[in-house]
């Protein structure tokens, strides 16, 4: 029984950063990647790593659809769009006034430029 506890503790420590077990495990992984890089090249090593990741995903995730949905929701969150008629009337009024004033100023500038061209 104590053998099982030691094995479980060893396996748990492999994933804890800062433990000697994790350092050894990381060094072994780095050595394997280095050997793959030297023997088969960079892109082939990248392909092997991607395929290993896909295999780990397929074998390790139970509800793959939900996992992908959660990932997509974190990357691209849903945005609630508000129909025009449901927007705050005070904001709409302020926007209308601002655009109206801007349009009036633009029209006045256009007329002034036309008048200055006619004077020349």
Helices and strands as residue ranges (DSSP letters): H 2-14, H 20-40, H 42-60, H 64-75, G 84-86, H 89-119
